[in-house]
Amino acid sequence: MPSPYFSVAEDLEHLRDDWDRDPRTDVIRRGSAILRRLLVDGVLAEAWRHHGFVGSPIIPAPDLLLLVGRDPQAVDVAVAGGAHYAGIYSGGATLMKGSDPPKLPDDVDPSWFMSRPWPLSDFVESAAVIIDGQIIKRREIIKYFANIAGGVHLTRSSRVRKKEEDLARRIRRVEGRVQIHVADGLYFELLSIGQAVAKAADVARLASAIRAA
């Protein structure tokens, strides 16, 4: 019998193949539904455990807090990034307050600035964007696009809508503040999240195991 997570393999292959070809913004926006299911709803972790893997899949991606010197209060706006687009890899777009550059910490492996090996749950909860010193997590970027910006159409309670309105107000402060190549910084960040997941070696192992089941 095929794996009950066959659609997970298909979604991961879509992210791997189609999101690495300079996808249009509408493709990225609609793909937020995939990322919400896999990362926010926990289906990727479920599939990982179902197929006998232990621990957590590792997702290499930039560590934005390291890139700003662990001091979000010094940041005007920053985007973690970490995606290929238009033939160029971009990560760590940062505008600091004042005239001093961030003091990068020297107590970590320097490769972590652009490719930290995040356990899946830590990746989802890590900083994607900083705006006026306020951290917006990768999970929140996914939920914004999936629940608010049109990736998914749902009927939600008034309490949930209130929380989403608060999230939307925070994230919309970033709109138009950063352009990366020809993409708005928020779209580029969602693209970066999808590419990080799709290109992770552990995720490729999972997709192969699902296909082989």
C-alpha positions in Angstrom: 0.0 0.0 0.0 1.4 3.5 -0.9 2.4 5.7 2.0 -0.4 7.8 3.4 2.0 10.7 3.0 2.4 10.4 -0.7 1.1 13.9 -1.2 3.9 15.2 1.1 6.5 13.8 -1.4 4.6 15.4 -4.3 4.5 18.8 -2.5 8.2 18.6 -1.6 9.1 17.8 -5.2 7.0 20.8 -6.4 8.9 23.0 -4.0 12.2 21.5 -5.1 11.5 21.8 -8.9 9.2 24.7 -9.4 10.3 27.1 -6.7 13.9 27.0 -8.0 12.8 28.4 -11.4 12.1 32.1 -10.5 8.5 31.4 -9.7 5.9 34.2 -10.1 4.6 35.9 -6.9 1.2 34.2 -7.3 2.9 30.8 -7.4 4.8 31.7 -4.2 1.6 33.0 -2.5 -0.4 29.9 -3.3 2.5 27.7 -2.3 2.1 29.1 1.2 -0.7 26.6 1.7 1.8 23.8 1.2 4.2 25.3 3.7 1.5 25.8 6.2 0.4 22.2 6.0 4.0 20.9 6.1 5.6 23.2 8.7 2.9 24.9 10.7 0.4 22.0 10.9 3.2 19.6 11.5 2.6 17.2 8.6 6.3 17.1 7.6 7.3 16.0 11.1 4.5 13.4 11.1 5.7 11.9 7.8 9.3 11.9 9.2 8.3 9.8 12.2 5.9 7.6 10.2 8.7 6.5 8.0 11.0 5.5 10.8 13.3 8.4 11.0 14.5 9.5 14.5 15.1 13.0 15.9 14.2 15.9 13.6 15.0 16.7 10.0 17.6 19.4 9.7 16.9 22.5 7.6 20.0 24.6 6.7 19.1 28.3 6.5 20.4 31.7 7.5 20.3 32.7 11.2 19.1 36.3 11.1 19.7 37.0 14.7 23.4 36.1 14.3 23.6 38.3 11.2 22.4 41.3 13.2 24.8 40.6 16.0 22.0 39.1 18.3 20.6 42.7 18.8 17.2 43.1 17.1 16.7 46.5 18.7 19.5 47.8 16.5 17.7 46.8 13.4 15.5 49.1 11.1 14.5 46.2 8.8 16.2 42.9 8.0 15.2 39.8 6.0 16.8 36.4 6.5 16.4 35.3 2.9 18.6 32.5 1.6 17.2 31.8 -1.8 18.3 31.6 -5.4 16.4 34.0 -7.7 17.4 35.3 -11.1 20.6 33.4 -11.0 21.8 35.0 -7.8 21.8 33.7 -4.2 20.8 36.3 -1.6 20.7 36.1 2.1 20.8 38.5 5.1 19.4 41.8 3.7 19.9 44.1 6.7 19.4 47.8 7.4 20.7 48.9 10.8 19.8 51.9 12.8 22.6 54.5 13.2 26.0 54.3 11.4 27.6 51.2 13.0 27.5 47.8 11.3 26.4 44.8 13.4 29.1 43.2 15.5 28.9 39.6 14.4 29.4 37.1 17.2 32.6 35.1 17.1 31.5 32.3 19.3 29.7 30.2 16.6 30.7 28.4 13.5 30.8 31.2 10.8 28.9 29.0 8.4 25.8 29.4 10.7 25.3 33.0 9.5 24.1 31.8 6.1 23.5 28.1 6.6 22.7 27.1 10.2 21.6 23.5 10.6 18.2 24.1 12.2 16.1 21.2 13.7 12.7 21.5 12.0 10.8 23.0 14.9 13.6 25.5 15.6 13.6 26.5 12.0 9.9 27.2 12.0 10.2 29.4 15.1 13.3 31.3 14.1 13.5 34.9 13.0 12.5 35.5 9.4 12.2 39.3 9.5 13.0 42.1 11.9 11.2 45.4 11.6 11.9 48.3 14.0 13.5 45.8 16.5 10.4 43.4 16.4 11.0 39.8 15.4 8.7 38.1 12.9 9.1 34.3 12.9 9.2 32.1 9.8 6.0 30.5 11.0 4.3 33.9 11.1 5.4 34.7 7.5 3.9 31.4 6.3 0.6 32.0 8.2 0.4 35.6 6.9 0.6 34.4 3.3 -1.6 31.3 3.8 -4.3 32.8 6.0 -4.3 36.5 5.2 -2.7 37.2 1.8 -4.9 34.8 -0.1 -3.1 31.5 -0.1 -6.0 29.7 1.6 -9.6 30.7 2.0 -11.0 29.7 5.4 -13.9 30.7 7.7 -12.4 31.6 11.0 -13.8 32.6 14.4 -13.7 36.2 15.5 -10.9 35.4 18.0 -8.7 33.9 15.3 -9.5 36.8 13.0 -8.4 39.3 15.7 -5.1 37.5 16.1 -4.6 37.4 12.3 -5.4 41.2 12.1 -2.6 41.8 14.7 -0.2 39.6 12.7 -1.2 41.4 9.4 -0.5 44.8 11.0 3.0 43.8 12.1 3.9 42.2 8.8 2.5 44.9 6.5 5.0 47.3 8.0 7.6 45.4 6.0 5.8 45.7 2.7 7.8 47.8 0.2 10.7 48.3 2.7 13.1 45.8 1.1 13.4 44.8 -2.6 15.6 41.7 -3.4 16.3 41.6 -7.1 12.8 42.2 -8.5 10.9 40.6 -5.6 9.4 42.2 -2.6 11.2 41.2 0.6 8.2 39.4 2.1 7.7 37.3 -1.0 11.5 36.6 -1.2 11.4 35.5 2.4 8.6 33.0 1.8 10.5 31.8 -1.3 13.6 31.3 0.9 11.6 29.2 3.4 10.3 27.0 0.7 13.7 26.5 -0.9 15.4 25.8 2.4 13.0 23.0 3.1 13.0 21.6 -0.4 16.8 21.5 -0.7 17.5 20.0 2.8 19.2 16.6 2.5 17.0 15.1 5.2 13.9 16.3 3.3 15.2 14.6 0.2 15.7 11.4 2.2 12.1 11.6 3.4 10.7 12.1 -0.1 12.6 9.1 -1.3 11.4 7.0 1.5 7.8 8.0 0.9 8.2 7.1 -2.8 9.7 3.8 -2.0 7.0 2.8 0.5 
